[in-house]
Amino acid sequence: MTLLPCRAVLFDCDGVLVDSDASVLAAWSRWARELDLDPDAVIGVVHGRRSADTVAELVAAPRRAVAAELIDRFEVEDAASVTAIAGAVALSSAVPRWAVVTSGHRELATARLRAAGISVPEVLVTAGDVAQGKPHPEGYLRAAQQLGVAAAETVVLEDAAAGIAAARAAGVSAVVAVGDRDDLSGDVHVRDLTELRWAEGGLLAT
């Protein structure tokens, strides 16, 4: 067992607390077809990023506003289909001080958390709350500040390379990589949140 000392835990949302892979695939594939884009190419660049950043990369400026509104609507419409990652409800309920830092917008993150049966935390940092999305550290720095702790006193749970880069840049104590991707550079790598529990003084990886 490994103890990761911290005063607070910062969770990514999708792929860490909620299993939204099927929902993301459905919404973005539908969006790509609407815009005459290759769905496979689109899916390859969306993970762990703000929808606005993906839209800006793929769509010419005159069409971006409409395209962004479209994907936001598609994702919210499909939010009810997500489920909790194994262990997410128990762990988030046990951690005394925690936040969610997500690349999704507030309405979407709230809908997905509620659909998965996870309490919406008091500190929820979403795409609209930051000037720069992951891999920039702004989201994690803002969450730590709102919780009243230093970033170095937090542990981050992430499932995407962009999120891990953001956490590292924020100077967090440790990063837990969640999921089955082998290329994630976490200090600890777990399959799901059943392999983690809150202990006195930090997060325990079993």
LUMLUM-645406 format. One record per residue: x, z, y of N, C-alpha, C, O, CB in turn. Coordinates in steps of 0.001 Angstrom, whole numbers, padded with zeros to 6 digits, always signed. Glycine has a CB too. Example, Ala and Ser with C-alpha at 12.3 -4.5 7.8 and 13.67 -1.06 7.14 Angstrom:
<atoms>
+013190+007800-005690+012300+007800-004500+013200+007800-003300+014236+008465-003319+011308+009046-004473
+012850+007080-002250+013670+007140-001060+012900+007870+000030+013409+008039+001138+014084+005725-000598
</atoms>
This chain:
<atoms>
+000843+000000-001201+000000+000000+000000+000874+000000+001245+001953+000593+001262-000951+001223+000009
+000398-000670+002283+001130-000787+003541+000272-000257+004683-000856-000711+004872+001544-002255+003805
+000799+000701+005446+000091+001212+006621+000573+000463+007848+001772+000388+008115+000306+002743+006791
-000377-000091+008591-000082-000779+009843-000552+000128+010975-001741+000138+011296-000776-002198+009911
+000352+000890+011586-000064+001857+012612-000698+001170+013813-000206+000146+014286+001128+002690+013070
-001784+001738+014296-002450+001185+015478-003502+002162+015978-003909+003082+015268-003093-000187+015160
-003934+001943+017212-005041+002711+017793-006328+001895+017814-007415+002452+017968-004688+003168+019212
-006209+000575+017661-007379-000295+017685-007113-001534+016846-005965-001916+016618-007744-000689+019132
-008204-002157+016387-008120-003387+015599-008851-004493+016344-009978-004303+016801-008719-003187+014171
-008208-005647+016464-008781-006811+017126-009059-007881+016075-008133-008397+015449-007831-007352+018238
-010314-008208+015886-010739-009175+014883-011009-010538+015504-011669-010634+016538-011982-008676+014163
-010499-011590+014872-011058-012906+015108-012450-012885+014468-012750-011981+013687-010135-014065+014513
-013285-013841+014777-014642-013850+014219-014749-014767+012999-014887-014291+011872-015645-014290+015286
-014687-016060+013222-014903-017022+012147-013737-017022+011160-012578-017167+011549-015104-018424+012723
-014065-016857+009875-013043-016825+008842-012442-015452+008622-011701-015241+007662-011966-017781+009181
-012759-014512+009511-012261-013141+009384-013419-012178+009150-013418-011417+008182-011468-012729+010643
-014404-012215+010040-015600-011390+009876-016753-012180+009256-017505-011647+008439-016031-010817+011223
-016888-013427+009636-017986-014241+009111-017453-015506+008445-016466-016095+008885-018969-014608+010234
-018133-015903+007377-017799-017138+006688-018660-018246+007278-019821-018419+006909-018014-017009+005144
-018068-018984+008192-018808-020037+008892-018280-021428+008557-018625-022397+009233-018741-019813+010394
-017448-021539+007526-016828-022835+007221-017868-023930+007016-017737-025021+007570-015953-022720+005977
-018898-023647+006225-019911-024671+005949-020677-025022+007221-021008-026185+007452-020887-024188+004856
-020956-024011+008044-021671-024238+009297-020842-025086+010258-021353-026018+010879-022034-022902+009952
-019558-024752+010374-018656-025517+011247-018567-026968+010774-018642-027896+011580-017242-024874+011276
-018408-027157+009471-018309-028512+008911-019574-029314+009215-019497-030474+009618-018071-028452+007385
-020728-028696+009021-021988-029399+009244-022177-029755+010717-022536-030884+011048-023159-028549+008758
-021930-028774+011606-022171-029005+013032-021218-030037+013609-021642-030942+014327-022044-027706+013803
-019927-029906+013300-018952-030831+013879-019042-032220+013255-018772-033211+013934-017544-030280+013707
-019413-032315+011992-019609-033633+011371-020790-034341+012014-020729-035536+012303-019832-033499+009843
-021861-033598+012234-023035-034149+012915-022673-034610+014322-023085-035683+014762-024167-033106+012972
-021894-033784+015021-021454-034126+016375-020598-035392+016372-020780-036273+017213-020667-032960+016991
-019668-035478+015428-018780-036644+015356-019579-037925+015133-019303-038950+015757-017746-036464+014232
-020557-037864+014251-021374-039061+013999-022169-039459+015234-022342-040647+015507-022327-038821+012824
-022655-038468+015983-023398-038760+017217-022528-039496+018236-023021-040315+019011-023935-037461+017834
-021213-039192+018223-020293-039790+019199-019460-040923+018613-018504-041386+019235-019373-038730+019752
-019830-041366+017414-019117-042466+016745-017639-042142+016532-016773-043000+016705-019248-043753+017563
-017366-040902+016156-016009-040476+015820-015907-040247+014311-016921-040109+013626-015624-039185+016601
-014689-040207+013807-014451-039969+012385-014628-038472+012099-013835-037675+012600-013020-040457+011964
-015620-038061+011326-015836-036635+011061-014625-035934+010458-014332-034794+010816-017005-036468+010142
-013921-036597+009551-012751-035966+008927-011659-035695+009954-011023-034641+009923-012200-036851+007801
-011441-036636+010857-010427-036448+011896-010826-035325+012839-009972-034552+013274-010212-037746+012682
-012100-035226+013161-012582-034170+014050-012413-032810+013391-011895-031881+014010-014058-034404+014426
-012846-032684+012142-012747-031411+011425-011299-030942+011345-011032-029741+011328-013338-031541+010014
-010371-031884+011296-008960-031532+011180-008361-030858+012398-007266-030301+012316-008188-032738+010889
-009065-030896+013543-008482-030332+014771-009316-029210+015395-008952-028699+016454-008298-031426+015787
-010424-028817+014764-011294-027846+015417-010959-026391+015104-011320-025506+015881-012701-028112+015030
-010292-026120+014012-010186-024747+013527-009399-023842+014477-008271-024152+014861-009537-024738+012164
-010019-022715+014846-009346-021710+015655-009247-022017+017140-008551-021314+017873-008004-021510+015132
-009936-023058+017592-009844-023463+018996-011202-023396+019669-012236-023422+019002-009272-024878+019112
-011197-023308+021002-012445-023376+021753-013033-024774+021631-012298-025762+021621-012218-023006+023239
-014347-024859+021539-014989-026172+021435-014665-027042+022646-014501-028255+022516-016508-026015+021293
-014574-026423+023823-014271-027198+025033-012897-027842+024955-012702-028956+025440-014354-026308+026271
-011930-027134+024338-010590-027699+024206-010579-028877+023236-009891-029872+023461-009606-026626+023737
-011352-028752+022155-011445-029851+021197-012144-031051+021825-011696-032187+021673-012193-029403+019930
-013228-030798+022524-013957-031886+023180-013056-032588+024195-013066-033816+024283-015234-031349+023873
-012281-031824+024959-011389-032423+025958-010339-033320+025311-009907-034311+025900-010702-031330+026776
-009937-032964+024101-008930-033771+023403-009519-035071+022855-008820-036081+022776-008310-032966+022263
-010794-035054+022477-011377-036171+021744-012292-037076+022558-012580-038201+022148-012130-035649+020599
-012750-036591+023706-013772-037325+024456-013279-037617+025870-012676-036759+026516-015096-036525+024503
-013537-038827+026343-013142-039202+027704-013888-038346+028729-015009-037899+028488-013418-040705+027958
-013243-038128+029874-013750-037194+030889-015214-037406+031280-015948-036424+031392-012908-037300+032114
-015669-038642+031492-017065-038808+031938-018103-038304+030934-019232-037999+031319-017331-040261+032225
-017735-038214+029654-018699-037827+028615-018521-036385+028150-019282-035920+027301-018574-038756+027426
-017543-035673+028680-017202-034365+028121-018299-033326+028281-018581-032576+027346-015954-033859+028759
-018915-033271+029439-019925-032232+029671-021077-032367+028686-021519-031377+028104-020455-032304+031112
-021561-033580+028500-022664-033823+027565-022217-033536+026135-022964-032951+025351-023174-035278+027686
-020993-033951+025798-020477-033739+024449-020312-032247+024148-020589-031803+023034-019139-034464+024274
-019863-031480+025136-019690-030038+024956-021035-029344+024760-021160-028465+023906-018955-029434+026160
-022031-029728+025537-023365-029156+025384-023939-029475+024006-024640-028654+023414-024300-029679+026480
-023641-030655+023506-024169-031090+022216-023597-030258+021074-024353-029792+020222-023862-032569+021989
-022277-030058+021036-021692-029294+019936-022087-027826+020029-022292-027175+019004-020164-029433+019936
-022193-027305+021227-022640-025915+021369-024054-025749+020811-024350-024751+020153-022596-025479+022854
-024913-026710+021068-026291-026630+020551-026311-026756+019035-027016-026004+018362-027172-027729+021178
-025542-027702+018486-025513-027889+017038-025021-026626+016330-025573-026238+015301-024620-029082+016673
-023976-025977+016881-023426-024794+016221-024396-023611+016263-024536-022888+015276-022107-024401+016872
-025058-023417+017391-026022-022317+017484-027205-022566+016546-027705-021632+015919-026518-022149+018941
-027649-023806+016449-028769-024133+015558-028453-023789+014112-029356-023461+013343-029121-025613+015670
-027183-023860+013733-026794-023621+012344-026231-022221+012115-025796-021907+011007-025777-024645+011917
-026233-021377+013144-025588-020062+013040-026220-019161+011993-025532-018336+011392-025626-019370+014369
-027513-019307+011768-028210-018421+010824-027725-018599+009391-028021-017767+008534-029706-018672+010885
-026987-019668+009118-026544-019928+007743-025263-019173+007373-024864-019203+006208-026325-021414+007552
-024609-018502+008318-023333-017847+008007-023566-016532+007290-024635-015930+007388-022517-017611+009284
-022545-016101+006569-022585-014826+005852-021336-014024+006206-020388-014552+006787-022685-015050+004305
-021351-012753+005851-020198-011895+006135-019073-012162+005148-019331-012394+003967-020601-010414+006089
-017842-012132+005610-016676-012114+004727-016722-010810+003936-017091-009767+004476-015326-012249+005540
-016351-010866+002669-016377-009668+001824-015586-008532+002476-014431-008710+002860-015805-009982+000422
-016215-007377+002594-015567-006203+003180-015680-006089+004676-015276-005076+005246-014154-006201+002825
-016230-007118+005345-016245-007123+006818-017178-006065+007389-016823-005393+008357-016659-008493+007335
-018348-005905+006818-019297-004927+007339-018731-003514+007203-018790-002720+008142-020649-005038+006603
-018184-003207+006025-017645-001863+005789-016453-001564+006686-016360-000470+007243-017239-001706+004330
-015537-002521+006833-014337-002268+007623-014668-002135+009102-014191-001211+009761-013319-003383+007414
-015477-003043+009631-015804-002968+011060-016588-001696+011378-016491-001166+012485-016613-004207+011492
-017354-001211+010422-018101+000035+010628-017190+001253+010598-017487+002271+011223-019187+000181+009570
-016075+001149+009869-015177+002297+009696-014149+002429+010809-013701+003538+011102-014465+002192+008378
-013766+001320+011436-012736+001361+012483-013335+001962+013750-014350+001462+014234-012164-000065+012769
-012742+003017+014301-013346+003686+015450-013249+002909+016768-014088+003084+017651-012707+005015+015627
-012239+002060+016903-012056+001314+018156-011677-000119+017788-010598-000367+017251-010950+001980+019078
-012576-001056+018083-012325-002443+017685-012997-003421+018631-013907-003070+019382-012811-002685+016262
-012522-004655+018572-013064-005722+019404-013022-007017+018621-012326-007132+017612-012281-005853+020734
-013773-007986+019101-013730-009344+018550-013207-010276+019623-013658-010242+020768-015137-009806+018048
-012244-011115+019240-011685-012127+020139-011868-013470+019450-011229-013748+018436-010160-011847+020476
-012735-014294+020001-013110-015532+019330-012994-016740+020242-013100-016626+021463-014516-015428+018804
-012775-017898+019635-012753-019151+020388-014154-019705+020596-014333-020683+021322-011893-020180+019673
-015152-019087+019964-016529-019505+020166-017091-018950+021469-016535-018013+022042-017389-019064+018994
-018185-019524+021930-018814-018992+023131-019691-017794+022756-019954-017559+021577-019651-020089+023849
-020136-017049+023751-020796-015749+023503-022079-015883+022684-022296-015121+021742-021117-015068+024827
-022921-016839+023035-024176-016991+022299-023926-017276+020831-024607-016732+019962-025016-018105+022904
-022938-018137+020550-022631-018490+019170-022037-017314+018410-022453-017027+017288-021675-019668+019131
-021069-016630+019012-020434-015493+018337-021450-014402+018042-021452-013828+016954-019291-014928+019189
-022307-014118+019002-023326-013088+018810-024287-013479+017696-024639-012646+016861-024098-012845+020114
-024715-014741+017675-025640-015207+016641-025013-015129+015260-025677-014731+014303-026082-016634+016929
-023752-015502+015143-023100-015466+013835-022869-014040+013352-023078-013753+012173-021778-016210+013891
-022444-013147+014230-022250-011758+013831-023560-011148+013362-023599-010479+012329-021671-010940+014988
-024623-011373+014104-025919-010807+013722-026418-011398+012417-026980-010679+011591-026946-011040+014821
-026223-012706+012213-026652-013337+010967-025916-012750+009767-026463-012676+008666-026424-014847+011032
-024667-012332+009992-023847-011763+008914-024072-010269+008743-023492-009663+007842-022379-012026+009184
-024903-009658+009589-025168-008226+009474-024066-007351+010019-023920-006202+009601-025400-007875+008059
-023280-007879+010956-022176-007141+011563-022565-006762+012989-023047-007607+013743-020858-007981+011548
-022362-005522+013357-022699-005064+014695-021872-005818+015742-020672-006033+015566-022471-003546+014817
-022525-006209+016815-021801-006848+017916-021061-005747+018672-021693-004818+019175-022777-007650+018873
-019725-005836+018760-018971-004741+019382-019149-004710+020893-019544-005697+021513-017494-004863+019045
-018849-003566+021459-018938-003424+022916-017971-004374+023613-018282-004925+024669-018647-001973+023337
-016790-004564+023013-015805-005493+023571-015811-006777+022739-015365-006794+021592-014375-004852+023597
-016318-007833+023334-016398-009150+022703-015841-010161+023685-016469-010455+024703-017871-009510+022287
-014667-010694+023387-014010-011666+024265-014223-013054+023678-013774-013345+022569-012478-011352+024430
-014909-013907+024428-015277-015225+023934-014635-016326+024778-013898-016054+025726-016799-015382+023927
-014931-017575+024411-014303-018717+025084-014521-018705+026586-013624-019069+027346-014831-020007+024514
-015703-018290+027022-016008-018305+028438-015391-017176+029239-015471-017164+030467-017452-018272+028615
-014773-016222+028545-014187-015065+029227-012721-015263+029593-012133-014426+030278-014323-013844+028361
-012126-016367+029139-010697-016587+029367-010472-017943+030018-011249-018879+029832-009909-016492+028044
-009397-018027+030780-009036-019300+031392-008342-020208+030384-008438-021432+030470-008135-019073+032608
-007639-019596+029425-006895-020353+028424-007197-019797+027030-007103-018593+026795-005370-020304+028716
-007557-020690+026120-007874-020284+024763-006641-020135+023893-005528-020428+024328-008809-021269+024144
-006838-019678+022660-005758-019566+021698-005107-020934+021528-005826-021932+021473-006276-019021+020340
-003794-021030+021442-002790-019994+021151-002293-019182+022350-001336-018421+022210-001627-020630+020513
-002910-019321+023505-002543-018472+024634-002975-017035+024338-004023-016835+023723-003192-018987+025957
-002204-016032+024755-002514-014643+024415-003591-013987+025259-003914-012822+025029-001294-013841+024519
-004166-014702+026240-005066-014065+027191-006198-013291+026523-006509-012176+026943-005644-015099+028106
-006812-013853+025502-007941-013197+024859-007577-011862+024252-008306-010885+024420-008512-014082+023806
-006458-011805+023548-006046-010551+022916-005588-009524+023949-005840-008329+023790-004927-010811+021911
-004930-009975+024986-004536-009053+026058-005756-008472+026763-005779-007288+027098-003637-009768+027074
-006767-009304+026987-007986-008842+027657-008727-007824+026782-009216-006811+027283-008912-010042+027986
-008808-008093+025489-009510-007178+024591-008827-005816+024548-009496-004784+024612-009588-007769+023184
-007503-005806+024442-006769-004540+024415-007001-003760+025713-007229-002551+025691-005257-004793+024204
-006941-004461+026821-007156-003816+028121-008545-003199+028199-008700-002075+028677-006966-004826+029262
-009548-003919+027735-010921-003414+027794-011131-002226+026858-011992-001383+027111-011902-004526+027444
-010357-002154+025788-010428-001013+024881-009617+000177+025386-009736+001282+024857-009941-001417+023504
-008798-000046+026404-008000+001031+026970-006744+001345+026198-006257+002475+026222-008814+002245+027066
-006208+000327+025499-004971+000518+024753-003994-000599+025109-004388-001640+025635-005242+000550+023224
-002720-000370+024814-001728-001426+024987-001826-002410+023824-002178-002022+022709-000295-000832+025084
-001519-003673+024078-001548-004657+022995-000647-004237+021842-000961-004504+020682-001125-006030+023513
+000469-003581+022149+001409-003127+021125+000829-002029+020247+001417-001674+019226+002681-002636+021773
-000323-001487+020637-000976-000446+019840-002142-001007+019014-002966-000253+018496-001478+000677+020753
-002198-002331+018901-003291-002958+018157-002755-003758+016968-001600-004183+016945-004113-003871+019082
-003635-003946+015984-003397-004863+014880-004447-005962+014973-005618-005685+015233-003452-004126+013488
-004031-007210+014763-004932-008361+014847-005178-008924+013452-004260-009031+012640-004346-009454+015779
-006436-009283+013188-006806-009979+011954-007175-011409+012308-008077-011639+013114-007989-009259+011220
-006483-012373+011710-006654-013783+012053-006623-014659+010800-006071-014275+009769-005562-014229+013038
-007225-015839+010910-007207-016787+009792-006691-018159+010202-006735-019094+009403-008595-016925+009206
-006199-018298+011436-005754-019602+011935-004410-019474+012637-004101-018452+013250-006798-020202+012895
-003621-020532+012532-002286-020519+013126-002346-020314+014642-001514-019600+015202-001555-021823+012805
-003323-020933+015307-003438-020777+016758-003706-019321+017130-003163-018823+018116-004557-021677+017308
-004535-018641+016352-004844-017250+016616-003663-016334+016363-003430-015385+017112-006005-016819+015781
-002920-016619+015306-001731-015821+015015-000697-015992+016123-000058-015024+016535-001129-016218+013652
-000535-017221+016603+000393-017463+017710-000045-016690+018961+000792-016153+019686+000482-018977+018019
-001352-016637+019208-001874-015897+020364-001580-014409+020224-001170-013755+021183-003392-016126+020517
-001790-013881+019026-001541-012456+018787-000061-012121+018954+000290-011113+019566-002015-012058+017380
+000789-012960+018414+002242-012736+018553+002642-012755+020030+003406-011905+020488+003045-013817+017766
+002119-013728+020760+002470-013841+022171+001964-012644+022976+002550-012286+023997+001905-015133+022747
+000876-012030+022515+000341-010857+023200+001165-009606+022917+001020-008602+023615-001101-010626+022787
+002030-009654+021901+002887-008521+021585+002200-007434+020781+002503-006252+020941+003416-007938+022837
+001259-007836+019902+000555-006837+019098+001489-006232+018054+002545-006786+017747-000674-007463+018414
+001079-005090+017518+001913-004373+016563+002107-005151+015271+003218-005211+014743+001308-003026+016261
+001033-005749+014756+001107-006490+013494-000058-007457+013415-001078-007290+014084+001102-005528+012275
+000118-008476+012579-000929-009470+012346-001240-009506+010850-000342-009627+010018-000494-010885+012865
-002521-009400+010530-002974-009560+009151-003577-010955+009024-004551-011274+009706-004013-008446+008748
-003008-011781+008158-003556-013107+007885-004644-012963+006834-004431-012336+005796-002444-014102+007412
-005804-013539+007098-006957-013405+006213-007336-014772+005653-007415-015756+006389-008156-012770+006963
-007568-014823+004340-008033-016062+003727-007025-016670+002777-006031-016043+002410-008374-017053+004784
-007299-017907+002385-006500-018540+001339-005509-019579+001845-004934-020320+001048-007401-019177+000353
-005300-019643+003155-004312-020586+003671-002909-020019+003487-002617-018912+003939-004578-020900+005160
-002046-020778+002824-000706-020291+002490+000273-020389+003656+001342-019781+003610-000163-021064+001315
-000073-021141+004700+000876-021404+005774+000770-020412+006935+001385-020623+007981+000673-022799+006289
+000005-019344+006768-000185-018389+007851+000910-017329+007840+001216-016757+006794-001560-017730+007745
+001496-017069+009000+002656-016177+009089+002252-014775+009509+002690-014292+010553+003679-016733+010069
+001430-014121+008716+001051-012753+009004+002066-011761+008470+002860-012091+007590-000305-012461+008428
+002043-010546+009001+002885-009484+008450+002366-009038+007096+003127-008595+006236+002950-008292+009409
+001047-009164+006920+000368-008908+005652-000618-010047+005446-001202-010544+006409-000358-007498+005640
-000806-010462+004205-001765-011535+003902-002769-011003+002890-002380-010539+001819-001040-012820+003352
-004064-011065+003219-005107-010592+002316-006117-011707+002061-006311-012602+002884-005811-009345+002897
-006750-011623+000896-007757-012622+000545-009017-012431+001372-009583-013399+001879-008091-012550-000949
-009457-011187+001510-010624-010843+002311-010480-009390+002759-009446-008768+002516-011952-011062+001507
-011503-008851+003406-011362-007536+004027-011597-006380+003055-011491-005217+003445-012319-007419+005178
-011912-006684+001799-011973-005611+000800-010584-005043+000515-010460-003963-000064-012607-006127-000502
-009544-005766+000918-008169-005324+000681-007625-004485+001838-006441-004151+001866-007268-006529+000455
-008497-004146+002791-008097-003343+003950-009042-002157+004103-010227-002254+003785-008089-004201+005244
-008511-001040+004591-009378+000079+004950-008737+000854+006091-007521+000828+006283-009633+001006+003727
-009588+001547+006846-009102+002358+007947-008604+003688+007413-009285+004344+006624-010200+002570+009002
-007426+004082+007840-006849+005361+007468-006442+006091+008747-006411+005489+009820-005630+005175+006508
-006139+007355+008640-005704+008120+009796-004476+007445+010387-003427+007379+009746-005403+009598+009415
-004609+006944+011609-003450+006375+012293-003251+004885+012131-002286+004331+012658-002253+007046+011829
-004141+004228+011415-003942+002792+011316-004738+002112+010226-005655+002687+009640-002527+002516+011103
-004363+000873+009973-005028+000025+008988-004188+000020+007719-002978-000201+007767-005236-001428+009533
-004834+000263+006588-004131+000336+005311-004449-000894+004483-005610-001155+004171-004510+001617+004544
-003421-001649+004125-003566-002801+003246-003262-002381+001822-002177-001876+001536-002642-003958+003685
-004208-002587+000940-004053-002116-000440-003699-003242-001399-003535-003004-002596-005326-001438-000904
</atoms>
